[in-house]
Amino acid sequence: MLDFLELEETVGRAWHRMVGGTASYPVHDDHAVALAEVRGRLAVMFRAFGGEPGVQIASAGARSAGHRLGWRQRIGLGDERLEQPGRDAATIFLPGRIAIFADRDLNACLYRWLAAWFAVAPIETITEHDPLRRDLLVLRRASETAVFVLTQFPGLAADYARLAAAMAEARPQRPLPRLEQEIERIVLALLGTGKAPAGQLWPAMMGTGPLPDKVPPGYRSVLPCPLWGDCWTREFSPAHAGDDACAPGAGAATQDNRKRFAVREREDNAKRRDPFVLNRFEKILAMAEMVNVDRPADDNEDEDAQKAADDLEEMTLSRRSGKPASRLKFDLDLPPEALDASPLNADLTYPEWDYRSSSYLPDHCRVLAGAASETGEIWSPDETMRRHIRQVRRRFEILRPRRELMRAQADGHDLDLDALVRARCDLRAGSGGGLDRIHVAMRPQGHDLAVTLLVDVSLSTDAWVEGHRVLDVEKEALLVLAHGLSACGDHHSILTFTSRRRSWVRLETVKAFGEPMSAAVERRIGALKPGYYTRIGAAVRHASAELARQPQRKKLLLVLTDGKPNDVDHYEGRFAVEDTRKSVQEARRLGIAAFGVTVDATAQSYFPTLFGRGGYAIVGNIRRLPAALPAIYRQVAH
């Protein structure tokens, strides 16, 4: 009742009523659809519409569009940032949540339309810097792409008409300068509302007239329409050399599911230790955004680091030494590093698949193969894990080959009376035959199966998920399955892999084919420690080559990983996904059944692309891995 006496509270509420809720598009929270709900279906639809298999779907980060704001927006926002749909050669960026329409089905329909849009949209960067000319070119591409989508997929016409009408109604109506108002009328005309404006801008947009020479002063870009996405290509960034070891961080990494734009930059001033002081302190704030100086990173709190990351439209990635106080886990959209296609001269090399040229890069990766060490991290299973191992061994012993009675054999320990009677009858009937296969014999029934477990020990396995370190859980699962395989008698080996550029792909043998399960193998499993990066393609090719040399008729390659394939050079994004996918296909052409298991709960967006339908399992709860891995093996192998 006396709230009005609290001046700060009263002013704050009044301010919020005046400038709050000033977004350009309406927000209907009760009818919102999240990307996470429809991502799997969108991936299937995108490929059905003709999209490339290796393209991933990610949540877009908010970006400034530079459009004109109303007076309340200028007071409350200063600059409006929107999650704008777009794509490059490797990724489709969609809003993490769509709530524009007061109809949940229509919000979901917008996601489906964008999947079709990006399946056929030309991936070209509009390099025009003049804002008016750029707006006209963007709208021309939007018009042409929409017509092409509806021509290719006429069944979408009704959905597009509903979306266009609702989008035209959702666009804000406010006074604009003459040119900006004319551009807005062009947008509404493309949405099917109103007539095309008279003048030179409509023919310029349609490509039947010349573009304006220059933009008048004060022109602001048009408000982006979520119905039409943007497309661009990213230039290669220069390759860098040097030590690529990662500095350890403090605490667990904070996960962020949005994909953020980033650029690589040389740390020209990052290693300077002399003080950087200007004569006026207000200049420091301005210069700090322009000069790459060495800023202390060991005193940042997690919340401050997360907030700073949220405020950035584009991150700058540079290498520096030192231990950071905060670790944030991002999915970055980096420009690909320049590809060095020169072959490597080494004892053990493998090719790599370049999807852009649809060809192999010969002798592109050097593999360093060796035995795993028995010394490293101090880890051993507890009594609970020992009980679990004994339970799994008992279950797997059921799968051990049994002795089978073979009838009608040429030699054996006893006569086969049925075969003997048939042979005598054949002789009496004069139909030929003989007494050469009238014995029974007991012979062991073999599985005739060779298995390789290929385990990712990259740096990301040092992360903590739900209170458990990923590598420790992998060790438990590996130890349990190794004892199970030993109990059932399957011929198997265990390899680990990590990488640091194409010239250093390390594979270590924890257990070789023919080596019995022993205390030494247990020590090697316990000594595993985090490595560097995850170049899965080269590791799969080496493991497949080793497995193909085994005499068994059936062969299985089981890959255990915790994240996307990546490395510090060009091996990231779609390039890494396509190469890994190709290596799995190569293994299957050798007659090897390749199956992937991951503990990455978000892997649905890329793991099916790597291993194909029915060729993978996602263990969302990491604590279930020690129990799930033996069950997965029994289902796949037996």
C-alpha positions in Angstrom: 0.0 0.0 0.0 2.9 2.3 0.7 4.9 1.0 -2.3 4.7 4.4 -3.9 6.9 5.7 -1.2 9.7 3.4 -2.4 11.0 5.8 -5.0 13.4 3.3 -6.7 10.8 0.6 -7.0 8.1 3.0 -8.3 10.5 4.5 -10.9 11.7 1.0 -11.9 8.2 -0.3 -12.5 7.3 2.8 -14.5 10.4 2.5 -16.6 9.8 -1.1 -17.3 6.2 -0.4 -18.4 7.5 2.3 -20.7 10.4 0.6 -22.4 9.9 -3.1 -21.6 8.5 -5.5 -24.2 9.6 -3.3 -27.1 10.8 -6.1 -29.4 10.1 -5.5 -33.1 8.2 -8.8 -33.4 5.6 -10.0 -31.0 6.5 -12.7 -28.5 3.8 -15.4 -27.7 5.5 -17.5 -25.0 2.5 -19.8 -24.6 2.8 -20.9 -28.2 6.6 -21.0 -28.5 8.4 -23.9 -30.2 12.0 -24.7 -29.3 14.5 -25.8 -31.9 15.5 -28.7 -29.6 11.9 -30.1 -30.0 12.1 -30.3 -33.8 15.8 -30.6 -34.6 15.7 -34.3 -35.5 12.7 -33.9 -37.8 14.2 -30.8 -39.4 17.4 -32.7 -40.2 15.4 -35.5 -41.9 13.3 -32.9 -43.8 16.4 -31.0 -44.9 17.9 -34.1 -46.4 14.6 -35.1 -48.0 14.4 -31.7 -49.7 17.9 -32.3 -51.2 20.1 -30.9 -48.5 23.7 -32.2 -48.1 24.0 -35.0 -45.4 27.0 -33.3 -43.7 25.3 -30.0 -42.9 24.5 -29.5 -39.3 21.6 -27.6 -37.7 22.5 -25.3 -34.8 20.9 -22.6 -32.7 21.8 -19.1 -34.0 23.3 -16.4 -31.8 21.7 -13.0 -31.7 23.1 -10.4 -34.1 22.4 -6.8 -34.7 20.7 -6.1 -38.0 21.1 -2.3 -38.0 17.4 -1.5 -38.7 15.6 1.6 -37.4 14.2 1.4 -33.9 11.2 3.2 -32.4 11.8 5.8 -29.8 11.0 3.5 -26.9 13.3 0.8 -28.4 16.1 3.4 -28.6 15.7 4.2 -25.0 15.3 0.7 -23.7 17.5 -1.3 -26.1 19.9 1.0 -27.9 20.4 -1.7 -30.5 18.1 -4.7 -31.1 19.8 -8.1 -31.6 17.8 -10.8 -33.4 18.3 -14.6 -33.8 18.3 -14.5 -37.6 18.2 -17.6 -39.7 21.1 -18.2 -42.0 23.5 -20.8 -43.3 27.0 -21.4 -44.7 28.5 -24.4 -46.3 28.7 -26.4 -43.0 25.8 -25.2 -40.8 22.2 -24.0 -40.8 21.6 -21.5 -38.1 18.0 -21.4 -36.8 16.4 -19.4 -34.0 16.6 -21.4 -30.7 13.0 -20.6 -30.1 10.2 -19.3 -32.4 7.3 -17.5 -30.7 6.3 -14.9 -33.3 2.8 -16.2 -34.0 -0.1 -16.9 -31.6 -0.3 -20.3 -33.1 2.1 -23.1 -32.1 1.6 -25.0 -35.3 2.4 -21.9 -37.3 5.6 -21.4 -35.3 6.6 -25.0 -36.0 5.6 -24.5 -39.7 8.2 -21.7 -39.9 10.9 -24.2 -38.9 9.8 -26.6 -41.6 9.7 -23.8 -44.2 13.3 -22.7 -43.3 14.5 -26.3 -43.7 13.2 -26.3 -47.3 14.5 -22.8 -47.9 18.1 -23.6 -46.9 18.0 -26.9 -48.9 17.8 -25.0 -52.2 19.1 -21.5 -51.3 22.4 -20.5 -53.1 25.3 -20.3 -50.7 26.8 -17.0 -51.8 27.9 -14.0 -49.8 26.3 -10.6 -50.8 29.4 -8.4 -50.6 27.6 -5.1 -51.2 28.3 -2.6 -48.3 25.9 0.1 -49.3 22.9 -0.6 -47.0 20.2 0.3 -49.6 21.8 -1.7 -52.4 22.4 -4.6 -50.1 18.7 -4.6 -48.9 17.6 -4.7 -52.6 19.9 -7.6 -53.3 18.9 -9.5 -50.2 15.2 -9.1 -51.1 15.9 -10.2 -54.7 17.5 -13.4 -53.5 14.6 -13.9 -51.1 12.0 -13.5 -53.9 13.9 -15.8 -56.3 14.5 -18.5 -53.6 10.9 -18.5 -52.4 9.7 -18.9 -56.0 12.2 -21.8 -56.6 11.1 -23.5 -53.3 7.5 -23.4 -54.3 8.3 -24.6 -57.8 10.3 -27.5 -56.5 7.9 -28.4 -53.7 4.4 -27.1 -54.6 2.9 -28.9 -51.6 4.4 -26.1 -49.4 2.4 -23.4 -51.1 -0.5 -23.4 -48.6 1.9 -23.3 -45.6 3.9 -20.5 -47.2 0.7 -18.5 -47.8 -0.3 -18.8 -44.2 3.2 -17.9 -43.0 3.5 -14.9 -45.3 0.1 -13.5 -44.2 0.9 -13.9 -40.5 4.4 -12.5 -41.0 3.0 -9.4 -42.8 0.6 -8.8 -39.8 3.4 -9.3 -37.3 5.7 -6.7 -38.8 5.7 -3.4 -36.9 3.8 -0.5 -38.3 5.6 2.8 -37.5 6.6 5.9 -39.4 9.7 5.6 -41.5 11.6 7.9 -43.8 10.5 7.8 -47.5 13.1 5.3 -48.8 12.8 3.0 -45.8 9.0 3.1 -46.1 9.3 2.1 -49.8 11.6 -0.8 -48.9 9.0 -1.9 -46.3 6.3 -1.8 -48.9 8.4 -4.1 -51.1 8.7 -6.5 -48.2 4.9 -6.5 -47.7 4.4 -7.0 -51.5 6.7 -10.0 -51.5 4.6 -11.3 -48.6 1.5 -11.0 -50.7 0.1 -8.0 -48.8 -0.4 -4.8 -50.9 0.8 -3.8 -54.3 4.3 -3.3 -55.5 5.4 0.3 -55.0 5.8 2.6 -57.9 9.3 4.0 -58.5 12.8 2.7 -59.3 13.3 0.5 -56.3 10.9 -2.4 -57.3 12.5 -2.9 -60.7 15.9 -2.7 -59.1 14.9 -5.4 -56.6 13.5 -7.6 -59.3 16.6 -7.2 -61.4 14.9 -5.4 -64.3 16.3 -2.0 -63.4 19.6 -0.6 -62.2 20.5 -0.4 -58.5 20.6 3.1 -57.0 24.0 4.8 -57.2 24.4 5.6 -53.5 22.4 5.6 -50.3 21.1 8.9 -49.0 22.4 10.0 -45.6 20.7 8.5 -42.6 19.3 5.4 -44.3 18.9 2.3 -42.0 18.6 -1.3 -43.2 15.2 -3.0 -43.4 14.0 -5.1 -40.5 14.9 -8.7 -41.4 12.1 -11.1 -42.2 12.4 -14.4 -40.4 10.7 -16.1 -43.4 13.8 -15.6 -45.5 17.2 -16.7 -44.4 20.6 -15.3 -45.3 23.5 -17.3 -46.8 27.2 -16.7 -46.9 30.6 -18.2 -47.3 33.5 -17.7 -45.0 37.0 -17.0 -46.2 39.9 -19.3 -45.1 41.9 -18.1 -42.2 45.7 -18.4 -42.3 47.2 -21.6 -40.9 49.2 -21.2 -37.7 52.0 -23.3 -36.4 53.4 -23.8 -32.9 52.5 -25.7 -29.8 48.8 -26.5 -29.7 48.6 -27.9 -26.2 45.7 -26.6 -24.2 46.0 -24.9 -20.9 44.1 -26.6 -18.2 41.2 -24.6 -16.7 39.6 -24.4 -13.4 36.5 -26.3 -12.7 34.0 -27.9 -15.1 33.2 -26.4 -18.5 30.0 -24.5 -18.8 27.9 -25.8 -21.7 26.4 -23.3 -24.2 24.1 -24.9 -26.9 24.2 -21.9 -29.2 26.6 -21.8 -32.1 28.6 -18.6 -32.1 30.5 -16.8 -34.8 34.2 -16.5 -34.3 37.3 -15.4 -36.1 41.0 -16.3 -35.6 43.4 -13.5 -34.9 47.1 -13.4 -34.3 48.0 -12.4 -30.7 50.3 -9.5 -31.8 50.3 -7.9 -28.5 49.0 -10.7 -26.3 52.5 -11.6 -24.9 53.7 -8.2 -24.0 54.4 -7.7 -20.3 55.1 -4.0 -20.4 52.3 -1.9 -19.0 49.9 -0.3 -21.5 49.0 3.1 -20.2 47.4 6.1 -21.9 47.3 9.6 -20.7 43.5 9.7 -20.4 41.7 6.8 -18.8 38.6 7.1 -20.8 40.6 6.3 -23.9 41.4 2.9 -22.5 37.8 1.8 -22.8 37.7 2.6 -26.5 41.2 1.3 -27.3 40.5 -2.0 -25.4 38.0 -3.0 -28.1 40.5 -2.2 -30.9 43.9 -3.4 -29.7 44.7 -7.0 -28.9 46.4 -6.4 -25.6 47.2 -8.9 -22.8 44.3 -8.8 -20.5 44.4 -10.8 -17.2 42.2 -13.9 -17.4 42.9 -15.6 -14.1 40.5 -13.4 -12.0 37.3 -13.7 -14.1 34.3 -15.3 -12.5 32.3 -17.8 -14.5 29.2 -15.5 -14.5 31.3 -12.6 -15.8 32.8 -14.7 -18.5 29.4 -16.1 -19.6 27.9 -12.6 -19.6 30.8 -11.2 -21.6 30.3 -14.1 -24.2 26.6 -13.4 -24.4 27.3 -9.7 -25.2 29.5 -10.5 -28.2 28.2 -11.0 -31.7 31.5 -12.4 -32.9 34.3 -13.9 -30.8 38.0 -13.5 -31.5 40.1 -16.6 -31.1 43.7 -16.3 -30.3 46.3 -18.4 -28.6 47.8 -17.5 -25.2 49.5 -19.1 -22.3 48.3 -19.2 -18.7 45.6 -20.9 -16.8 42.1 -19.4 -17.1 39.8 -19.1 -14.2 36.7 -20.0 -16.2 36.0 -22.6 -18.8 33.1 -22.1 -21.2 32.2 -24.8 -23.7 31.1 -23.3 -27.0 30.2 -24.6 -30.4 32.0 -22.0 -32.6 31.4 -21.3 -36.3 35.0 -20.5 -37.3 36.2 -19.8 -40.8 38.0 -22.9 -42.0 41.8 -22.8 -41.7 43.7 -22.7 -45.0 44.1 -26.3 -46.1 47.7 -27.6 -46.6 47.3 -30.4 -49.1 50.9 -31.4 -49.4 51.5 -35.1 -48.7 53.4 -36.2 -45.6 56.4 -38.5 -45.8 56.1 -41.0 -43.0 56.0 -44.7 -42.3 52.3 -44.8 -41.6 50.0 -42.3 -43.5 46.3 -42.3 -44.5 44.3 -40.2 -46.9 41.6 -37.7 -45.8 38.4 -36.9 -47.6 37.8 -33.3 -48.9 34.1 -33.0 -49.5 34.5 -29.7 -51.3 36.5 -31.3 -54.1 34.9 -34.8 -53.7 38.4 -36.3 -53.7 41.0 -37.7 -51.3 44.0 -35.9 -50.1 46.7 -38.6 -50.4 49.1 -39.3 -47.5 47.5 -36.5 -45.6 47.6 -37.8 -42.0 50.5 -39.4 -40.1 49.6 -42.0 -37.6 51.9 -42.8 -34.7 51.1 -46.2 -33.5 52.5 -47.7 -30.2 51.7 -49.5 -27.1 49.8 -47.9 -24.2 51.7 -47.2 -21.0 51.0 -49.0 -17.8 51.9 -45.8 -15.8 50.0 -42.6 -15.9 46.9 -41.6 -14.0 46.2 -43.4 -10.7 42.9 -45.1 -11.1 41.5 -48.5 -10.1 38.0 -49.9 -9.9 36.2 -49.9 -6.5 34.4 -52.9 -5.0 31.1 -51.9 -6.6 32.8 -51.9 -10.0 34.4 -55.3 -9.3 30.9 -56.7 -8.5 29.6 -55.3 -11.8 32.5 -56.9 -13.7 31.8 -60.3 -12.2 28.1 -59.9 -13.2 29.0 -59.0 -16.7 31.4 -61.9 -17.0 28.7 -64.3 -15.9 26.3 -62.9 -18.6 29.0 -63.1 -21.3 30.0 -66.6 -20.4 26.6 -67.7 -21.7 27.8 -66.5 -25.1 31.0 -68.7 -25.0 31.0 -71.1 -27.9 29.6 -74.5 -27.0 30.6 -77.9 -28.4 28.2 -78.9 -31.2 27.3 -82.4 -32.4 28.2 -82.6 -36.1 26.4 -85.5 -38.1 27.4 -87.2 -41.3 31.1 -86.7 -40.8 33.9 -88.5 -42.6 35.5 -89.3 -39.2 34.4 -89.1 -35.6 34.2 -90.8 -32.2 31.0 -92.8 -33.0 28.8 -94.0 -35.8 25.9 -91.8 -37.1 23.2 -94.5 -37.2 20.8 -92.4 -39.3 23.5 -91.8 -41.9 24.6 -95.5 -41.8 21.0 -96.7 -42.5 20.5 -94.2 -45.3 23.8 -95.3 -46.9 22.9 -99.0 -46.6 19.5 -98.4 -48.2 21.1 -96.4 -51.0 23.4 -99.3 -51.7 20.6 -101.9 -51.7 18.5 -99.8 -54.0 21.5 -99.5 -56.4 21.4 -95.6 -56.3 25.0 -95.2 -55.5 26.3 -93.5 -52.4 28.8 -94.9 -50.0 29.9 -95.4 -46.4 32.3 -92.5 -46.3 30.2 -90.0 -44.1 28.7 -92.1 -41.4 30.3 -90.7 -38.2 29.4 -88.1 -35.6 31.9 -85.7 -34.1 31.8 -83.1 -31.3 33.5 -79.8 -32.3 33.6 -76.4 -30.7 31.2 -73.9 -32.2 33.1 -70.6 -32.8 31.7 -67.1 -33.2 34.2 -66.4 -35.9 34.2 -62.8 -34.9 37.0 -60.2 -34.4 36.3 -56.9 -32.5 38.2 -53.7 -32.1 37.2 -51.1 -29.5 38.4 -47.7 -30.6 38.2 -45.2 -27.7 38.4 -41.4 -27.8 40.8 -40.0 -25.1 40.8 -36.4 -26.3 41.0 -33.4 -24.0 37.2 -33.2 -23.8 37.2 -36.4 -21.8 38.7 -34.5 -18.9 35.4 -32.6 -18.6 32.9 -33.3 -15.8 29.3 -34.2 -16.6 26.7 -34.7 -13.8 29.5 -34.9 -11.3 31.5 -37.5 -13.1 34.6 -37.2 -15.2 34.0 -38.5 -18.7 37.3 -40.4 -18.9 36.8 -42.1 -15.6 33.4 -43.4 -16.7 35.0 -44.5 -20.1 37.6 -46.5 -18.1 34.9 -48.2 -16.1 32.9 -49.1 -19.2 36.0 -50.2 -21.1 37.1 -52.4 -18.2 33.7 -54.0 -17.9 33.4 -54.8 -21.6 37.0 -56.1 -21.8 36.3 -58.6 -19.1 33.0 -59.5 -20.8 34.7 -60.1 -24.1 37.4 -62.2 -22.4 34.7 -64.3 -20.8 32.8 -65.1 -24.0 36.1 -65.7 -25.9 35.6 -63.2 -28.7 38.9 -62.2 -30.5 39.3 -58.5 -29.7 41.7 -55.6 -29.3 41.4 -52.2 -27.6 42.9 -49.0 -29.1 42.8 -45.4 -28.0 43.3 -42.3 -30.1 43.9 -38.6 -29.9 45.4 -36.0 -32.3 47.2 -32.7 -32.6 47.1 -31.7 -36.3 47.3 -34.0 -39.2 51.0 -34.8 -38.6 50.4 -36.2 -35.1 47.6 -38.7 -34.8 48.4 -41.0 -31.9 46.9 -44.5 -31.6 47.9 -46.7 -28.6 47.2 -50.4 -28.2 45.8 -51.1 -24.8 45.1 -54.8 -25.6 46.3 -56.4 -28.8 44.6 -59.3 -30.7 45.5 -62.6 -29.1 46.7 -61.0 -25.8 44.8 -62.4 -22.8 43.0 -60.2 -20.4 45.4 -59.6 -17.5 46.5 -57.3 -14.8 48.8 -55.5 -17.2 45.8 -54.7 -19.5 43.9 -53.4 -16.4 46.8 -51.1 -15.5 46.9 -49.7 -19.1 43.2 -48.9 -18.9 43.6 -47.3 -15.5 46.6 -45.2 -16.7 44.7 -43.6 -19.6 44.9 -39.8 -19.5 43.3 -37.0 -21.6 45.1 -36.2 -24.8 44.4 -33.4 -27.3 41.9 -33.4 -30.1 39.6 -35.9 -32.0 40.6 -36.7 -35.5 38.3 -39.7 -35.9 38.7 -40.3 -39.6 42.4 -41.2 -39.5 41.9 -43.3 -36.3 39.0 -45.3 -37.9 41.1 -45.9 -41.1 44.0 -47.3 -39.1 41.8 -49.4 -36.8 40.0 -50.8 -39.9 43.2 -51.7 -41.6 44.3 -53.6 -38.5 41.0 -55.3 -38.2 40.8 -56.3 -41.9 44.0 -58.3 -41.5 42.3 -60.6 -38.9 41.3 -64.1 -40.2 37.8 -64.1 -38.7 34.9 -64.0 -41.1 32.9 -61.4 -39.1 34.5 -58.1 -38.0 33.2 -55.3 -35.8 34.6 -51.9 -35.1 33.1 -50.2 -32.0 33.9 -46.5 -31.6 33.4 -44.8 -28.3 33.6 -41.0 -28.2 32.3 -38.1 -26.3 31.9 -35.4 -28.9 32.3 -34.1 -32.5 35.3 -34.9 -34.6 37.7 -31.9 -34.5 41.3 -30.9 -34.6 43.3 -27.6 -34.2 43.8 -27.2 -38.0 41.3 -27.3 -40.8 39.7 -30.5 -39.4 36.5 -29.1 -37.9 32.9 -28.5 -38.8 31.6 -30.1 -41.9 35.0 -31.1 -43.2 35.6 -33.3 -40.1 32.0 -34.7 -40.2 32.3 -35.6 -43.9 35.7 -37.2 -43.5 34.6 -39.3 -40.5 31.5 -40.3 -42.4 33.6 -41.4 -45.3 36.0 -43.4 -43.1 33.0 -45.3 -41.7 31.8 -46.0 -45.2 35.3 -47.3 -46.2 35.3 -49.6 -43.2 32.0 -51.1 -44.2 33.2 -51.6 -47.7 36.0 -53.8 -46.2 33.3 -56.0 -44.7 33.6 -54.4 -41.2 30.5 -53.5 -39.2 31.2 -50.1 -37.8 29.1 -48.9 -34.8 29.4 -45.7 -32.8 28.6 -45.0 -29.2 28.7 -41.5 -27.7 28.0 -40.0 -24.3 27.3 -36.5 -25.8 23.6 -35.8 -25.1 23.4 -33.3 -27.9 24.9 -35.8 -30.5 21.5 -36.3 -32.3 22.4 -33.3 -34.5 25.5 -35.0 -36.0 26.0 -38.6 -34.9 23.5 -40.1 -37.3 25.4 -38.5 -40.1 28.6 -40.2 -39.0 27.4 -43.7 -38.6 24.0 -43.8 -40.4 20.7 -45.3 -39.4 21.0 -48.1 -37.0 24.7 -47.7 -36.7 25.0 -45.7 -33.5 23.8 -45.4 -29.9 23.6 -42.2 -27.8 24.0 -42.8 -24.0 22.5 -39.6 -22.7 23.1 -40.4 -19.0 26.9 -40.9 -18.6 26.5 -43.0 -15.5 24.7 -45.6 -17.6 27.7 -46.2 -19.9 29.3 -49.0 -17.9 26.1 -50.9 -18.0 25.0 -49.8 -21.5 28.2 -50.6 -23.4 28.1 -54.4 -22.7 24.4 -54.5 -23.6 25.0 -52.6 -26.8 27.8 -55.0 -27.7 25.7 -58.1 -27.1 22.9 -56.6 -29.3 25.3 -55.6 -32.1 27.7 -58.6 -32.1 25.4 -61.5 -31.2 
